[in-house]
Amino acid sequence: MEYMRGEQVYEGEFLDGKLVVNGIDYKALSPAAKALAITKNGTHPDELNGWLYWEAQFPGETRWRKLWDLREEARKKRKS
């Protein structure tokens, strides 16, 4: 998984149900994105929807896909 912040790219992976980035465990996407993001004034944002920022590349695929889009696809399939 990747999270792009400007030109900086953070990589993470899911281990035991948690997102691990730089050796730190996060229970959800948003807290991880919020911890990595820094505003122009050098602080962390109060709110940040991690679903919009994290991307994943699956085996056999060449493109990265936003987790938000994957979640929406899954929701649509569930309703069908």
Order of alpha helices (4+ residues) and beta strands (2+ residues): beta-beta-beta-beta-alpha-beta-beta-alpha
